[in-house]
Amino acid sequence: MTTPHVSLRFSTCDLCDSLKADTSGATRWLPGQRYRSYGARMRFAGPIATVRCLEDNSRVKAAVESFGGGKVLVVDGGGSLRRALLGGNLAASAAKNGWAGLLVHGAVRDLEELRAADVGIFALGHVPMPTERRDEGLSDVPVQIDGQWIRPGEWLYADEDGVVITPTAVHPVG
C-alpha cells in the first residue's frame, strides 16, 4: 500500500488559516508548547496509525518494526513521564521502515539517537527509564489526547507551531 506524497512545505498555521471557517469540529489541533521535537525531521505529516499503551511499548515496537508507508504513529501513553515509550533503537526502526513521524503522548529517551533518526518525533518529555514489555496495549483504536479524539486513517500535520488533525489529506498551503 502506498501513501500519497505530502509536501513538507506546509505550515500548521497556514492550514489553520485555511480551515478556520470549519465549525464542524472535524479539524482539531494540539498546542505546540505541549510537545517537543526530538527527531531529525522538524515537520512531518501523514495518515494516522495509533497505539494506546501505558508504560509498556510492546505495541509501539511492533508498529515501528513494520512498514510505515509514510504514516504517522500516534502513541497514547496516558501522558506518563515515568517510562520512555520510544528510544533510539525504535526510532531507527521507524526511520528504516518508512514512518513519517511519531507523536508520543508520553516520554522518550536516547536523545542523541533520536536526533539522528530520519523521522519526526514529538513527545511530551524525556526520561532515561525504559518500559517493561508485558505485551499490553491496543493498536489501531481511537485515542483521546488533550481532549481531542484521534482516529486511525485521519491525517496529522506537525511542525514547530503545533499539531493539526484533519479527517482526510488536506492540500497544504504555502
C-alpha positions in Angstrom: 0.0 0.0 0.0 1.4 3.4 -0.9 0.7 6.6 0.7 0.0 9.9 -1.2 3.0 12.2 -1.2 2.6 15.1 1.2 4.6 18.3 0.5 6.7 19.1 3.5 6.3 22.8 2.7 3.1 23.0 4.7 2.7 25.2 7.8 0.2 24.3 10.5 -0.5 28.0 10.9 -1.4 28.2 7.2 -3.5 25.0 7.5 -5.4 26.5 10.4 -5.9 29.8 8.5 -7.4 28.0 5.6 -9.6 25.8 7.7 -10.7 28.2 10.4 -14.2 28.6 9.0 -14.8 24.9 9.5 -17.0 24.8 12.6 -17.8 21.1 12.3 -15.1 20.1 14.7 -13.5 17.9 12.0 -10.3 19.8 12.2 -8.6 19.6 15.6 -5.2 20.9 16.9 -2.9 20.3 19.8 -0.9 23.1 21.3 2.7 23.3 20.2 4.1 24.1 23.7 2.9 20.7 24.9 5.2 18.7 22.6 8.9 19.0 22.0 10.6 17.9 18.8 13.1 15.1 19.3 13.7 13.6 15.8 15.7 14.8 12.8 12.6 15.9 11.0 11.0 19.1 12.4 8.0 18.8 10.2 6.0 15.7 9.2 2.6 14.7 8.0 0.7 11.6 7.0 -2.2 9.2 7.7 -2.5 8.2 11.3 -2.0 4.8 12.9 -2.5 4.6 16.6 -1.3 2.7 19.7 -2.7 3.0 23.2 -0.4 1.8 26.0 0.7 2.8 29.5 4.4 2.3 30.3 4.6 -0.8 28.0 6.0 -0.1 24.5 5.3 -3.6 23.1 2.8 -2.3 20.6 5.0 0.7 19.7 7.8 -1.8 18.9 5.6 -3.9 16.7 4.3 -0.9 14.8 7.7 0.7 14.0 9.2 -2.6 13.1 6.5 -2.9 10.4 6.2 -1.0 7.1 5.1 2.6 7.8 4.5 3.8 4.3 4.6 7.4 5.3 2.2 7.1 8.2 2.4 8.9 11.5 2.2 6.8 14.6 0.2 8.4 17.4 1.1 6.8 20.7 -1.3 7.5 23.6 0.9 6.8 26.7 -1.6 8.4 29.0 0.8 11.4 29.4 3.1 9.4 31.6 6.6 10.6 32.0 7.7 7.7 34.2 8.8 5.3 31.4 10.0 6.0 27.9 7.8 4.6 25.2 10.4 5.3 22.4 14.1 5.1 22.3 17.0 5.2 19.8 16.6 1.6 18.5 12.8 2.0 17.9 13.3 5.4 16.3 15.9 3.9 13.9 13.4 1.2 13.1 10.7 3.7 12.4 13.0 5.6 10.0 14.2 2.5 8.3 10.6 1.3 7.8 9.3 4.5 6.3 7.3 6.1 9.1 6.9 9.8 8.6 6.8 10.6 12.3 5.6 9.7 15.8 3.5 11.8 18.2 4.1 10.3 21.7 1.7 11.4 24.5 4.3 10.3 27.0 8.1 10.1 27.3 11.0 9.2 25.0 14.7 8.5 25.7 18.1 8.3 24.0 18.0 11.9 22.8 21.2 11.8 20.8 20.0 8.7 18.9 16.5 10.3 18.4 18.1 13.4 16.8 20.0 11.2 14.4 16.9 9.2 13.3 15.4 10.5 10.0 11.9 10.6 11.3 9.7 13.2 13.0 9.3 12.7 16.8 7.2 14.9 19.0 6.7 13.9 22.7 5.7 15.4 26.0 9.2 14.9 27.5 12.0 12.5 28.1 13.2 10.2 30.9 16.0 7.6 30.9 13.9 4.7 32.3 12.7 2.2 29.7 9.4 0.3 29.8 8.8 -3.2 30.9 7.4 -5.2 27.9 4.3 -7.0 29.1 2.7 -7.4 25.7 -0.1 -5.0 26.7 -1.8 -2.2 24.8 -4.0 -1.8 21.8 -3.3 -0.9 18.2 -5.4 0.9 15.6 -8.0 2.2 18.0 -9.3 5.7 18.5 -7.3 7.6 21.2 -8.0 10.7 23.1 -5.1 13.2 23.6 -5.5 16.6 25.2 -9.3 16.2 24.9 -9.2 15.5 21.2 -10.2 12.2 19.6 -7.7 10.9 17.1 -8.6 8.1 14.8 -6.6 5.7 12.6 -6.8 6.9 9.0 -7.2 10.6 9.8 -4.3 12.9 8.9 -1.8 14.5 11.2 0.4 17.6 10.3 3.1 18.6 12.7 5.6 21.4 12.8 7.1 23.7 15.4 3.8 25.6 15.8 1.8 22.6 16.7 -0.2 19.6 15.5 -3.2 19.7 13.3 -5.5 16.7 12.7 -7.9 16.5 9.7 -10.3 13.8 8.7 -8.6 13.4 5.3 -5.5 14.7 3.5 -5.5 18.5 3.1 -3.7 20.1 0.2 -1.0 22.0 2.1 -1.0 25.8 1.8 2.4 27.6 1.4 
